[in-house]
């Protein structure tokens, strides 16, 4: 006898799937590029990233996004978070040393693409 799947079970399964995707998206992939960031450029870079976050938040609040659009936006947000964490970590290391005026950040393909869209600097 075939078991009927209820809407409640489908929702529970979808929530589980999205949770797994979020875990996967939190992990950075293989390093594909390294960018050099000047300490003096960090405030402007942070400002640009904050603007992107604000724009994405507005998109998330929009009604009528398809499931696919919602998932793409969610993935993009996780990539942005990874990127911001890496930049912040390297900035803090550099500030602790107190000697350097720049630092290098290793990025995977997705992070690098997003970095170039937001900051538009040359790789190191």
VOKOLMI-75935 format. One line per 10 residues: number of its first residue (from 1); their letters; for each residue y, z, x of N, C-alpha, C, O, CB. Coordinates in Angstrom, 2 decimals, decimal comma, always signed. Glycine has a CB too. Example, Ala and Ser with C-alpha at 12.3 -4.5 7.8 and 13.67 -1.06 7.14 Angstrom:
BEGIN
1) as) -5,69:+7,80:+13,19:-4,50:+7,80:+12,30:-3,30:+7,80:+13,20:-3,32:+8,46:+14,24:-4,47:+9,05:+11,31  -2,25:+7,08:+12,85:-1,06:+7,14:+13,67:+0,03:+7,87:+12,90:+1,14:+8,04:+13,41:-0,60:+5,72:+14,08 .
//
This chain:
BEGIN
1) xxxxxxxxxx) -1,18:+0,00:+0,83:+0,00:+0,00:+0,00:+1,25:+0,00:+0,89:+1,34:+0,77:+1,84:-0,01:+1,21:-0,95  +2,20:-0,85:+0,57:+3,42:-1,00:+1,36:+4,43:+0,07:+0,99:+4,69:+0,33:-0,18:+4,02:-2,41:+1,16  +5,01:+0,69:+2,01:+6,01:+1,74:+1,81:+7,38:+1,11:+1,63:+7,76:+0,20:+2,38:+6,02:+2,74:+3,00  +8,12:+1,58:+0,64:+9,49:+1,09:+0,41:+10,45:+1,86:+1,30:+10,37:+3,09:+1,41:+9,89:+1,24:-1,08  +11,34:+1,14:+1,94:+12,34:+1,76:+2,79:+13,59:+2,01:+1,95:+14,10:+1,11:+1,30:+12,65:+0,87:+4,03  +14,06:+3,24:+1,98:+15,23:+3,59:+1,19:+16,51:+3,30:+1,97:+16,49:+3,15:+3,19:+15,19:+5,06:+0,77  +17,61:+3,23:+1,26:+18,91:+3,00:+1,89:+19,23:+4,15:+2,85:+19,83:+3,94:+3,90:+20,02:+2,86:+0,83  +18,83:+5,35:+2,47:+19,08:+6,52:+3,31:+18,36:+6,39:+4,66:+18,92:+6,72:+5,70:+18,63:+7,81:+2,59  +17,12:+5,89:+4,63:+16,35:+5,69:+5,86:+16,97:+4,59:+6,72:+17,01:+4,70:+7,95:+14,89:+5,34:+5,52  +17,45:+3,54:+6,08:+18,09:+2,44:+6,82:+19,35:+2,95:+7,52:+19,59:+2,63:+8,68:+18,44:+1,27:+5,86 .
11) xxxxxxxxxx) +20,14:+3,74:+6,81:+21,36:+4,30:+7,40:+21,03:+5,20:+8,58:+21,68:+5,14:+9,62:+22,16:+5,08:+6,34  +20,01:+6,02:+8,40:+19,58:+6,92:+9,48:+19,13:+6,12:+10,70:+19,47:+6,47:+11,83:+18,44:+7,85:+9,00  +18,37:+5,05:+10,48:+17,91:+4,19:+11,57:+19,09:+3,50:+12,27:+19,10:+3,39:+13,50:+16,92:+3,14:+11,05  +20,06:+3,03:+11,51:+21,23:+2,36:+12,09:+22,06:+3,35:+12,91:+22,54:+3,00:+13,99:+22,10:+1,74:+10,97  +22,21:+4,57:+12,42:+22,95:+5,58:+13,18:+22,25:+5,87:+14,50:+22,90:+6,03:+15,53:+23,09:+6,88:+12,35  +20,93:+5,93:+14,47:+20,15:+6,14:+15,68:+20,35:+4,98:+16,66:+20,54:+5,20:+17,86:+18,65:+6,31:+15,34  +20,30:+3,77:+16,16:+20,49:+2,58:+16,98:+21,87:+2,59:+17,64:+21,99:+2,31:+18,83:+20,31:+1,31:+16,14  +22,90:+2,90:+16,88:+24,25:+2,94:+17,42:+24,37:+4,03:+18,49:+25,04:+3,83:+19,50:+25,28:+3,18:+16,28  +23,72:+5,17:+18,27:+23,72:+6,26:+19,25:+23,09:+5,78:+20,57:+23,60:+6,08:+21,65:+22,95:+7,50:+18,70  +21,98:+5,04:+20,48:+21,34:+4,50:+21,67:+22,24:+3,49:+22,39:+22,32:+3,48:+23,61:+20,01:+3,84:+21,30 .
21) xxxxxxxxxx) +22,91:+2,66:+21,62:+23,84:+1,69:+22,20:+24,95:+2,41:+22,95:+25,33:+2,00:+24,05:+24,42:+0,77:+21,12  +25,48:+3,46:+22,37:+26,57:+4,20:+23,01:+26,11:+4,78:+24,35:+26,85:+4,75:+25,33:+27,06:+5,33:+22,09  +24,89:+5,30:+24,39:+24,35:+5,82:+25,65:+24,27:+4,71:+26,69:+24,63:+4,91:+27,85:+22,96:+6,45:+25,44  +23,81:+3,55:+26,28:+23,68:+2,41:+27,19:+25,05:+1,95:+27,67:+25,23:+1,65:+28,85:+22,93:+1,25:+26,50  +26,01:+1,89:+26,78:+27,35:+1,42:+27,14:+28,09:+2,39:+28,04:+29,02:+1,99:+28,74:+28,16:+1,18:+25,88  +27,70:+3,65:+28,05:+28,35:+4,63:+28,92:+28,00:+4,39:+30,39:+28,73:+4,83:+31,28:+27,94:+6,04:+28,51  +26,90:+3,71:+30,64:+26,45:+3,47:+32,01:+27,07:+2,20:+32,58:+27,13:+1,16:+31,92:+24,93:+3,38:+32,07  +27,51:+2,32:+33,79:+28,06:+1,17:+34,48:+26,91:+0,32:+35,02:+25,84:+0,84:+35,35:+29,00:+1,61:+35,63  +27,13:-0,97:+35,09:+26,13:-1,87:+35,65:+26,28:-1,95:+37,16:+26,98:-1,15:+37,78:+26,25:-3,26:+35,02  +25,60:-2,95:+37,75:+25,69:-3,17:+39,20:+27,13:-3,52:+39,58:+27,83:-4,21:+38,85:+24,71:-4,29:+39,64 .
31) xxxxxxxxxx) +27,53:-3,03:+40,73:+28,87:-3,34:+41,23:+28,95:-4,83:+41,53:+28,14:-5,38:+42,27:+29,20:-2,49:+42,50  +29,95:-5,47:+40,94:+30,14:-6,91:+41,15:+31,43:-7,20:+41,89:+31,58:-8,26:+42,50:+30,15:-7,64:+39,81  +32,39:-6,25:+41,86:+33,67:-6,46:+42,51:+34,29:-5,12:+42,85:+33,93:-4,08:+42,28:+34,63:-7,29:+41,61  +35,21:-5,16:+43,77:+35,99:-3,97:+44,12:+37,46:-4,35:+44,07:+37,85:-5,41:+44,55:+35,59:-3,40:+45,53  +38,25:-3,49:+43,48:+39,68:-3,74:+43,40:+40,41:-2,65:+44,17:+39,97:-1,51:+44,22:+40,17:-3,79:+41,91  +41,51:-3,03:+44,77:+42,35:-2,09:+45,49:+43,54:-1,76:+44,60:+44,20:-2,65:+44,07:+42,81:-2,66:+46,87  +43,78:-0,47:+44,45:+44,88:-0,01:+43,60:+45,85:+0,78:+44,46:+45,46:+1,70:+45,18:+44,35:+0,85:+42,42  +47,11:+0,42:+44,38:+48,16:+1,18:+45,07:+48,48:+2,42:+44,25:+48,61:+2,34:+43,03:+49,44:+0,30:+45,30  +48,60:+3,56:+44,90:+48,95:+4,79:+44,18:+50,24:+4,61:+43,39:+50,38:+5,16:+42,29:+49,09:+5,96:+45,16  +51,17:+3,86:+43,93:+52,45:+3,64:+43,25:+52,29:+2,82:+41,96:+53,16:+2,85:+41,09:+53,43:+2,93:+44,19 .
41) xxxxxxxxxx) +51,18:+2,08:+41,84:+50,94:+1,26:+40,64:+50,21:+2,01:+39,53:+50,12:+1,52:+38,41:+50,14:+0,03:+41,02  +49,69:+3,20:+39,85:+48,88:+3,94:+38,87:+49,64:+4,26:+37,58:+49,08:+4,07:+36,50:+48,38:+5,22:+39,49  +50,90:+4,74:+37,64:+51,60:+5,04:+36,37:+51,72:+3,82:+35,46:+51,51:+3,93:+34,25:+52,99:+5,58:+36,67  +52,05:+2,67:+36,02:+52,17:+1,44:+35,22:+50,81:+1,04:+34,66:+50,70:+0,64:+33,51:+52,75:+0,29:+36,07  +49,78:+1,16:+35,49:+48,42:+0,82:+35,06:+47,98:+1,74:+33,92:+47,41:+1,28:+32,94:+47,43:+0,92:+36,25  +48,24:+3,04:+34,05:+47,91:+3,99:+32,99:+48,65:+3,65:+31,69:+48,09:+3,76:+30,60:+48,25:+5,41:+33,43  +49,89:+3,24:+31,83:+50,69:+2,85:+30,67:+50,08:+1,65:+29,96:+49,99:+1,62:+28,73:+52,13:+2,54:+31,09  +49,66:+0,66:+30,73:+49,03:-0,52:+30,14:+47,71:-0,18:+29,46:+47,41:-0,67:+28,38:+48,80:-1,59:+31,22  +46,92:+0,68:+30,11:+45,64:+1,09:+29,51:+45,88:+1,87:+28,22:+45,14:+1,70:+27,25:+44,82:+1,93:+30,51  +46,89:+2,72:+28,21:+47,21:+3,49:+27,00:+47,61:+2,54:+25,87:+47,27:+2,78:+24,71:+48,35:+4,50:+27,29 .
51) xxxxxxxxxx) +48,32:+1,49:+26,20:+48,72:+0,49:+25,21:+47,48:-0,21:+24,63:+47,39:-0,44:+23,42:+49,69:-0,54:+25,83  +46,54:-0,56:+25,50:+45,30:-1,21:+25,05:+44,53:-0,27:+24,13:+44,01:-0,69:+23,09:+44,42:-1,64:+26,26  +44,45:+1,00:+24,51:+43,75:+1,98:+23,68:+44,41:+2,08:+22,31:+43,72:+2,10:+21,28:+43,74:+3,37:+24,37  +45,71:+2,13:+22,30:+46,45:+2,21:+21,03:+46,18:+0,98:+20,16:+45,96:+1,11:+18,95:+47,96:+2,33:+21,31  +46,19:-0,19:+20,76:+45,92:-1,42:+20,01:+44,50:-1,42:+19,45:+44,28:-1,82:+18,31:+46,12:-2,66:+20,91  +43,55:-0,97:+20,25:+42,15:-0,93:+19,80:+41,97:+0,10:+18,68:+41,19:-0,13:+17,75:+41,21:-0,60:+20,97  +42,69:+1,21:+18,76:+42,62:+2,21:+17,71:+43,12:+1,63:+16,38:+42,54:+1,89:+15,33:+43,43:+3,46:+18,10  +44,19:+0,86:+16,45:+44,71:+0,22:+15,24:+43,68:-0,73:+14,65:+43,50:-0,79:+13,43:+46,02:-0,54:+15,54  +42,99:-1,48:+15,53:+41,94:-2,39:+15,06:+40,81:-1,62:+14,38:+40,30:-2,04:+13,34:+41,39:-3,22:+16,22  +40,42:-0,49:+14,99:+39,34:+0,31:+14,41:+39,69:+0,84:+13,03:+38,82:+0,99:+12,17:+39,00:+1,47:+15,33 .
61) xxxxxxxxxx) +40,96:+1,12:+12,82:+41,41:+1,68:+11,54:+41,55:+0,62:+10,46:+41,71:+0,94:+9,29:+42,73:+2,38:+11,72  +41,48:-0,65:+10,85:+41,59:-1,73:+9,87:+40,39:-1,74:+8,93:+39,26:-1,44:+9,32:+41,71:-3,09:+10,58  +40,66:-2,09:+7,72:+39,58:-2,24:+6,75:+39,00:-3,65:+6,88:+39,69:-4,58:+7,30:+40,10:-1,97:+5,29  +37,78:-3,79:+6,52:+37,18:-5,12:+6,44:+36,59:-5,67:+7,72:+36,28:-6,86:+7,78:+38,18:-6,05:+5,97  +36,42:-4,84:+8,74:+35,74:-5,32:+9,94:+34,27:-5,53:+9,62:+33,66:-4,72:+8,92:+35,92:-4,33:+11,14  +33,71:-6,60:+10,13:+32,28:-6,81:+9,95:+31,54:-5,87:+10,90:+32,14:-5,29:+11,81:+31,88:-8,31:+10,22  +30,25:-5,71:+10,68:+29,44:-4,86:+11,55:+29,50:-5,40:+12,98:+29,64:-4,63:+13,93:+27,97:-4,79:+11,05  +29,40:-6,71:+13,13:+29,43:-7,33:+14,45:+30,77:-7,06:+15,14:+30,79:-6,70:+16,32:+29,19:-8,85:+14,35  +31,88:-7,22:+14,44:+33,19:-6,96:+15,01:+33,32:-5,49:+15,42:+33,87:-5,16:+16,47:+34,30:-7,33:+14,00  +32,81:-4,63:+14,57:+32,86:-3,19:+14,85:+32,07:-2,85:+16,10:+32,53:-2,06:+16,92:+32,32:-2,40:+13,65 .
71) xxxxxxxxxx) +30,89:-3,43:+16,26:+30,07:-3,17:+17,44:+30,71:-3,73:+18,71:+30,67:-3,09:+19,76:+28,68:-3,77:+17,25  +31,29:-4,92:+18,62:+31,96:-5,51:+19,78:+33,15:-4,66:+20,21:+33,36:-4,45:+21,41:+32,42:-6,94:+19,46  +33,90:-4,18:+19,25:+35,05:-3,34:+19,55:+34,60:-2,01:+20,15:+35,21:-1,50:+21,09:+35,88:-3,09:+18,29  +33,54:-1,46:+19,61:+33,00:-0,21:+20,12:+32,53:-0,38:+21,57:+32,82:+0,47:+22,41:+31,84:+0,28:+19,24  +31,82:-1,45:+21,86:+31,35:-1,70:+23,23:+32,54:-1,84:+24,18:+32,54:-1,28:+25,28:+30,48:-2,97:+23,28  +33,53:-2,59:+23,75:+34,72:-2,79:+24,57:+35,40:-1,46:+24,88:+35,90:-1,25:+25,98:+35,69:-3,75:+23,86  +35,42:-0,56:+23,90:+36,02:+0,76:+24,11:+35,24:+1,56:+25,15:+35,85:+2,26:+25,96:+36,08:+1,53:+22,79  +33,92:+1,46:+25,14:+33,11:+2,16:+26,12:+33,36:+1,61:+27,53:+33,42:+2,37:+28,49:+31,62:+2,06:+25,77  +33,51:+0,31:+27,64:+33,80:-0,30:+28,94:+35,17:+0,19:+29,44:+35,33:+0,50:+30,62:+33,79:-1,87:+28,84  +36,13:+0,26:+28,53:+37,46:+0,75:+28,88:+37,40:+2,21:+29,36:+38,07:+2,58:+30,33:+38,42:+0,62:+27,68 .
81) xxxxxxxxxx) +36,62:+3,01:+28,68:+36,47:+4,42:+29,08:+35,85:+4,53:+30,48:+36,28:+5,34:+31,30:+35,61:+5,18:+28,06  +34,81:+3,71:+30,73:+34,19:+3,72:+32,06:+35,21:+3,35:+33,13:+35,30:+4,00:+34,17:+32,99:+2,74:+32,10  +35,97:+2,32:+32,85:+36,99:+1,84:+33,78:+38,01:+2,94:+34,07:+38,35:+3,20:+35,22:+37,69:+0,60:+33,23  +38,50:+3,58:+33,02:+39,51:+4,62:+33,19:+38,97:+5,80:+33,99:+39,68:+6,36:+34,83:+40,00:+5,09:+31,83  +37,71:+6,18:+33,74:+37,09:+7,29:+34,48:+37,01:+6,96:+35,97:+37,32:+7,80:+36,81:+35,68:+7,59:+33,92  +36,59:+5,73:+36,28:+36,45:+5,34:+37,68:+37,80:+5,35:+38,40:+37,90:+5,85:+39,52:+35,82:+3,96:+37,79  +38,82:+4,82:+37,75:+40,15:+4,78:+38,37:+40,67:+6,19:+38,58:+41,19:+6,51:+39,65:+41,14:+3,97:+37,49  +40,54:+7,03:+37,57:+41,03:+8,41:+37,66:+40,30:+9,18:+38,78:+40,93:+9,91:+39,54:+40,83:+9,14:+36,31  +38,99:+9,01:+38,86:+38,19:+9,70:+39,89:+38,66:+9,31:+41,29:+38,85:+10,17:+42,15:+36,69:+9,37:+39,72  +38,83:+8,00:+41,52:+39,25:+7,54:+42,85:+40,69:+7,95:+43,15:+41,03:+8,25:+44,30:+39,11:+6,01:+42,95 .
91) xxxxxxxxxx) +41,53:+7,95:+42,12:+42,92:+8,39:+42,32:+42,95:+9,86:+42,74:+43,68:+10,23:+43,66:+43,75:+8,19:+41,02  +42,16:+10,69:+42,08:+42,12:+12,12:+42,41:+41,60:+12,35:+43,83:+42,12:+13,19:+44,55:+41,25:+12,88:+41,40  +40,56:+11,60:+44,23:+40,03:+11,71:+45,60:+41,12:+11,37:+46,62:+41,30:+12,06:+47,62:+38,80:+10,78:+45,80  +41,84:+10,30:+46,34:+42,89:+9,83:+47,25:+44,02:+10,84:+47,33:+44,54:+11,11:+48,41:+43,42:+8,47:+46,82  +44,41:+11,39:+46,20:+45,48:+12,39:+46,20:+45,07:+13,66:+46,94:+45,90:+14,30:+47,58:+45,88:+12,73:+44,75  +43,79:+14,01:+46,85:+43,30:+15,19:+47,56:+43,42:+15,02:+49,07:+43,82:+15,94:+49,78:+41,84:+15,48:+47,18  +43,07:+13,82:+49,54:+43,16:+13,53:+50,97:+44,62:+13,60:+51,42:+44,94:+14,14:+52,48:+42,55:+12,14:+51,29  +45,49:+13,02:+50,59:+46,91:+13,03:+50,89:+47,34:+12,08:+51,98:+48,50:+12,12:+52,41:+47,31:+14,37:+51,25  +46,46:+11,23:+52,45:+46,78:+10,34:+53,56:+46,99:+8,89:+53,13:+47,85:+8,19:+53,67:+45,68:+10,40:+54,58  +46,23:+8,44:+52,16:+46,23:+7,03:+51,78:+47,28:+6,73:+50,71:+47,68:+7,60:+49,94:+44,85:+6,62:+51,29 .
101) xxxxxxxxxx) +47,70:+5,46:+50,69:+48,63:+5,01:+49,66:+47,94:+4,09:+48,66:+48,55:+3,60:+47,71:+49,82:+4,29:+50,29  +46,63:+3,86:+48,89:+45,85:+3,01:+48,00:+44,41:+3,50:+47,97:+43,98:+4,27:+48,83:+45,92:+1,54:+48,43  +43,68:+3,02:+46,98:+42,27:+3,36:+46,89:+41,51:+2,18:+46,32:+42,08:+1,30:+45,68:+42,05:+4,62:+46,03  +40,20:+2,18:+46,56:+39,35:+1,09:+46,08:+38,46:+1,61:+44,96:+37,96:+2,73:+45,01:+38,50:+0,50:+47,25  +38,28:+0,76:+43,95:+37,42:+1,11:+42,82:+36,37:+0,01:+42,68:+36,70:-1,17:+42,56:+38,25:+1,28:+41,50  +35,10:+0,43:+42,69:+34,01:-0,53:+42,49:+33,74:-0,67:+41,00:+33,61:+0,32:+40,29:+32,72:-0,07:+43,25  +33,66:-1,92:+40,55:+33,53:-2,20:+39,12:+32,35:-3,14:+38,85:+32,01:-3,98:+39,68:+34,82:-2,81:+38,57  +31,76:-2,97:+37,68:+30,74:-3,93:+37,27:+31,46:-5,12:+36,63:+32,68:-5,13:+36,52:+29,71:-3,28:+36,27  +30,70:-6,11:+36,21:+31,27:-7,35:+35,68:+32,19:-7,11:+34,47:+33,29:-7,66:+34,41:+30,15:-8,31:+35,28  +31,74:-6,29:+33,53:+32,53:-6,03:+32,33:+33,81:-5,26:+32,65:+34,88:-5,57:+32,13:+31,70:-5,27:+31,31 .
111) xxxxxxxxxx) +33,68:-4,25:+33,52:+34,84:-3,44:+33,89:+35,87:-4,30:+34,64:+37,07:-4,18:+34,42:+34,41:-2,24:+34,76  +35,37:-5,15:+35,53:+36,26:-6,01:+36,30:+37,03:-6,97:+35,38:+38,23:-7,16:+35,54:+35,47:-6,80:+37,35  +36,32:-7,56:+34,44:+36,96:-8,49:+33,51:+38,07:-7,77:+32,73:+39,17:-8,29:+32,59:+35,92:-9,10:+32,54  +37,77:-6,58:+32,23:+38,75:-5,82:+31,48:+39,92:-5,40:+32,37:+41,07:-5,45:+31,95:+38,08:-4,59:+30,85  +39,61:-4,98:+33,59:+40,65:-4,60:+34,54:+41,62:-5,77:+34,76:+42,83:-5,58:+34,73:+40,03:-4,16:+35,89  +41,07:-6,95:+34,97:+41,92:-8,12:+35,21:+42,76:-8,47:+33,98:+43,90:-8,90:+34,11:+41,05:-9,32:+35,60  +42,20:-8,29:+32,79:+42,96:-8,55:+31,56:+44,12:-7,57:+31,41:+45,22:-7,95:+31,00:+42,04:-8,47:+30,33  +43,87:-6,32:+31,75:+44,88:-5,28:+31,55:+45,91:-5,25:+32,67:+47,11:-5,24:+32,43:+44,22:-3,93:+31,42  +45,42:-5,24:+33,90:+46,29:-5,03:+35,05:+46,71:-6,34:+35,70:+47,86:-6,51:+36,09:+45,60:-4,15:+36,06  +45,77:-7,27:+35,80:+46,09:-8,58:+36,36:+46,39:-8,57:+37,85:+47,18:-9,38:+38,32:+47,24:-9,15:+35,65 .
121) xxxx) +45,77:-7,64:+38,61:+45,98:-7,61:+40,05:+44,88:-8,39:+40,74:+43,90:-8,80:+40,11:+46,02:-6,17:+40,57  +45,05:-8,59:+42,00:+44,06:-9,29:+42,81:+43,00:-8,31:+43,30:+43,30:-7,14:+43,56:+44,72:-10,00:+43,99  +41,77:-8,80:+43,42:+40,70:-7,92:+43,91:+40,89:-7,66:+45,41:+41,51:-8,44:+46,13:+39,30:-8,54:+43,63  +40,30:-6,51:+45,84:+40,44:-6,12:+47,25:+39,27:-6,52:+48,06:+39,24:-6,27:+49,26:+40,64:-4,66:+47,37 .
//
